[in-house]
Amino acid sequence: MTILFIGILIFLFLLGMPVAFGLGVTAFIMAILMEKSLFDINYGIIAQRIFYGPNNFLILAVPFFLLAGRLMNTSGITTRIYNFADALVGHVQGGLGQVNVLGSMIFAGMTGVGTSDAAGLGTVEIKAMRDAGYDDDFTVAITAASATIGPIIPPSVPLVIYGVLATVSVGRLLIGGIIPGILMGLALMVMVSFYAKKRRYPKRNRTNFNELLKASRQAFLPLMTPVILVGGMISGVFTPTEAAAVAALYSFVLGVFVYREISLSNFWVIIKETAKDTAIIMFIVACALYYGWVLIRSRIPIILLEELTAITTDPLIILFILNGFFLIVGCFMETIAAMSILVPVLTPLIQKVGIDPLHFGLVMVLNLVIGLITPPFGMVLFVLDKVSGVPIYRIVKATLPFIIPLLVVLILITIYPPLVTFLPNLVMGK
């Protein structure tokens, strides 16, 4: 049954069927096989299960975070963030590489999507680094690697989806991403420093106080976005979903009334694009929860649990086995699609062996986020191919070394769970 379940899904994907339809069709076929008749299936339950997925208050955070990200990219906020990061660290050797990472860490606190970072802030970063004489390979590589911070530092669309699928507190997940996200940024900065000294990249004069003050003043309102979001959730003023709505409203006010760079026609385009992205994600989640329900009824997670625990019951060894599996999956599947398939299967396993679902969520998402910059289907690689004009094979070759610091952070949070759980336990209780 397990082989058949997986085989049907893979076959449909090879035929080019979209993820949501592949999940739904696979689940329906397996339901027929379990009931042994097309007419004995309770179609009312199928409809209820599919409707149950998007009918969740928590998942309302997704469209609001997507909307906030698009508004940020359109309102000139990316340039202000970049200038602020440049004023802080642009004077060190290879400074624009450090600016690239720091800018992505700041922008990650506003959008929660890696491709938004690459397409929005990445455009500004690539132009500035080219103008300063940096080679294209290094430029696109650090832009790609730094974009992976977006889905880890709150807000994070993948963490919201994981929370819904695994029934884990979204607020705790978002807070749990802060330390791993900062570690990713620091690890990439070390890598940039190594390359800068090896290749003798340029550095400029240190920013004087007046220039720093000017950049800080211009970036102050955008920089308040993560403060409002995280502060509001920690203090209990609003839930993660309400935080997403506040972020979207705040971005709208900045873009339309403060900076006046978003016209009515631009806003309508942003709304339409956000609606399209939301519809795709919601449909995947709806079919994924139906798929997960059929999985549980087929006892496949229990069979997988028995087979894996027959090998080992050590949580750390199981996590490392799953790490290797996730890294392979991330090369071939988009993050949300992979989570939609795997979370329902693996949730019973991690609960049985005593792995904290909060810890596991960050480990899983970081694994799959690395897939954004790994061939053959790394979405950030394709975005940067369009943004930079650098051939995809050169982007892949240049980016591969920058996966190493990300893997180091992955290993650290795998073997030491408090890197994930400390902040949520501190501010929200155990």
ChimeraX attribute file (.defattr): number of C-alpha atoms within 10 A of each C-alpha:
attribute: neighborCount
match mode: 1-to-1
recipient: residues
	/A:1	13
	/A:2	13
	/A:3	8
	/A:4	11
	/A:5	16
	/A:6	11
	/A:7	13
	/A:8	18
	/A:9	20
	/A:10	16
	/A:11	13
	/A:12	17
	/A:13	15
	/A:14	10
	/A:15	9
	/A:16	10
	/A:17	15
	/A:18	14
	/A:19	24
	/A:20	22
	/A:21	17
	/A:22	23
	/A:23	28
	/A:24	21
	/A:25	18
	/A:26	23
	/A:27	25
	/A:28	19
	/A:29	13
	/A:30	20
	/A:31	22
	/A:32	14
	/A:33	12
	/A:34	15
	/A:35	12
	/A:36	11
	/A:37	10
	/A:38	12
	/A:39	9
	/A:40	11
	/A:41	15
	/A:42	11
	/A:43	11
	/A:44	8
	/A:45	11
	/A:46	20
	/A:47	12
	/A:48	12
	/A:49	21
	/A:50	21
	/A:51	17
	/A:52	15
	/A:53	20
	/A:54	21
	/A:55	13
	/A:56	11
	/A:57	11
	/A:58	19
	/A:59	23
	/A:60	19
	/A:61	26
	/A:62	26
	/A:63	24
	/A:64	24
	/A:65	26
	/A:66	28
	/A:67	27
	/A:68	25
	/A:69	25
	/A:70	23
	/A:71	30
	/A:72	27
	/A:73	20
	/A:74	18
	/A:75	23
	/A:76	18
	/A:77	25
	/A:78	25
	/A:79	19
	/A:80	21
	/A:81	25
	/A:82	26
	/A:83	22
	/A:84	27
	/A:85	26
	/A:86	22
	/A:87	22
	/A:88	18
	/A:89	19
	/A:90	22
	/A:91	18
	/A:92	19
	/A:93	20
	/A:94	25
	/A:95	25
	/A:96	31
	/A:97	32
	/A:98	29
	/A:99	26
	/A:100	33
	/A:101	29
	/A:102	25
	/A:103	28
	/A:104	30
	/A:105	25
	/A:106	22
	/A:107	32
	/A:108	28
	/A:109	27
	/A:110	31
	/A:111	33
	/A:112	28
	/A:113	27
	/A:114	27
	/A:115	23
	/A:116	23
	/A:117	30
	/A:118	29
	/A:119	19
	/A:120	21
	/A:121	25
	/A:122	29
	/A:123	17
	/A:124	17
	/A:125	26
	/A:126	25
	/A:127	14
	/A:128	16
	/A:129	21
	/A:130	13
	/A:131	10
	/A:132	14
	/A:133	11
	/A:134	19
	/A:135	12
	/A:136	17
	/A:137	16
	/A:138	20
	/A:139	25
	/A:140	28
	/A:141	24
	/A:142	25
	/A:143	26
	/A:144	33
	/A:145	29
	/A:146	29
	/A:147	30
	/A:148	31
	/A:149	34
	/A:150	28
	/A:151	29
	/A:152	32
	/A:153	30
	/A:154	28
	/A:155	32
	/A:156	29
	/A:157	25
	/A:158	26
	/A:159	33
	/A:160	26
	/A:161	24
	/A:162	25
	/A:163	23
	/A:164	20
	/A:165	22
	/A:166	19
	/A:167	11
	/A:168	17
	/A:169	17
	/A:170	24
	/A:171	24
	/A:172	24
	/A:173	27
	/A:174	27
	/A:175	24
	/A:176	27
	/A:177	30
	/A:178	21
	/A:179	19
	/A:180	23
	/A:181	24
	/A:182	17
	/A:183	20
	/A:184	25
	/A:185	26
	/A:186	18
	/A:187	19
	/A:188	25
	/A:189	23
	/A:190	13
	/A:191	18
	/A:192	23
	/A:193	19
	/A:194	14
	/A:195	16
	/A:196	21
	/A:197	12
	/A:198	9
	/A:199	11
	/A:200	12
	/A:201	19
	/A:202	16
	/A:203	15
	/A:204	13
	/A:205	8
	/A:206	14
	/A:207	15
	/A:208	9
	/A:209	10
	/A:210	9
	/A:211	14
	/A:212	18
	/A:213	14
	/A:214	14
	/A:215	20
	/A:216	19
	/A:217	13
	/A:218	17
	/A:219	20
	/A:220	14
	/A:221	15
	/A:222	21
	/A:223	20
	/A:224	13
	/A:225	22
	/A:226	21
	/A:227	13
	/A:228	16
	/A:229	24
	/A:230	21
	/A:231	14
	/A:232	17
	/A:233	22
	/A:234	19
	/A:235	11
	/A:236	12
	/A:237	12
	/A:238	17
	/A:239	18
	/A:240	27
	/A:241	22
	/A:242	19
	/A:243	25
	/A:244	26
	/A:245	22
	/A:246	20
	/A:247	28
	/A:248	26
	/A:249	16
	/A:250	19
	/A:251	27
	/A:252	21
	/A:253	16
	/A:254	21
	/A:255	22
	/A:256	16
	/A:257	12
	/A:258	13
	/A:259	12
	/A:260	13
	/A:261	15
	/A:262	22
	/A:263	14
	/A:264	9
	/A:265	9
	/A:266	13
	/A:267	17
	/A:268	12
	/A:269	13
	/A:270	20
	/A:271	16
	/A:272	12
	/A:273	15
	/A:274	21
	/A:275	15
	/A:276	12
	/A:277	14
	/A:278	18
	/A:279	14
	/A:280	13
	/A:281	20
	/A:282	20
	/A:283	18
	/A:284	25
	/A:285	28
	/A:286	23
	/A:287	29
	/A:288	31
	/A:289	26
	/A:290	24
	/A:291	28
	/A:292	22
	/A:293	17
	/A:294	21
	/A:295	21
	/A:296	14
	/A:297	13
	/A:298	17
	/A:299	14
	/A:300	17
	/A:301	20
	/A:302	18
	/A:303	14
	/A:304	16
	/A:305	20
	/A:306	12
	/A:307	11
	/A:308	14
	/A:309	16
	/A:310	9
	/A:311	10
	/A:312	12
	/A:313	14
	/A:314	12
	/A:315	17
	/A:316	15
	/A:317	14
	/A:318	18
	/A:319	19
	/A:320	15
	/A:321	12
	/A:322	17
	/A:323	20
	/A:324	12
	/A:325	13
	/A:326	24
	/A:327	19
	/A:328	15
	/A:329	18
	/A:330	28
	/A:331	21
	/A:332	17
	/A:333	20
	/A:334	18
	/A:335	24
	/A:336	21
	/A:337	19
	/A:338	19
	/A:339	28
	/A:340	26
	/A:341	23
	/A:342	17
	/A:343	20
	/A:344	23
	/A:345	22
	/A:346	17
	/A:347	19
	/A:348	16
	/A:349	20
	/A:350	17
	/A:351	11
	/A:352	13
	/A:353	16
	/A:354	11
	/A:355	18
	/A:356	13
	/A:357	19
	/A:358	24
	/A:359	20
	/A:360	19
	/A:361	24
	/A:362	26
	/A:363	27
	/A:364	25
	/A:365	24
	/A:366	31
	/A:367	24
	/A:368	29
	/A:369	31
	/A:370	23
	/A:371	28
	/A:372	27
	/A:373	28
	/A:374	24
	/A:375	19
	/A:376	15
	/A:377	16
	/A:378	22
	/A:379	23
	/A:380	24
	/A:381	29
	/A:382	21
	/A:383	18
	/A:384	24
	/A:385	18
	/A:386	12
	/A:387	18
	/A:388	19
	/A:389	12
	/A:390	14
	/A:391	14
	/A:392	17
	/A:393	12
	/A:394	14
	/A:395	25
	/A:396	22
	/A:397	13
	/A:398	18
	/A:399	23
	/A:400	14
	/A:401	14
	/A:402	20
	/A:403	17
	/A:404	14
	/A:405	20
	/A:406	25
	/A:407	17
	/A:408	14
	/A:409	20
	/A:410	21
	/A:411	15
	/A:412	15
	/A:413	22
	/A:414	22
	/A:415	14
	/A:416	12
	/A:417	17
	/A:418	15
	/A:419	18
	/A:420	27
	/A:421	22
	/A:422	15
	/A:423	17
	/A:424	21
	/A:425	14
	/A:426	10
	/A:427	13
	/A:428	14
	/A:429	9
	/A:430	9
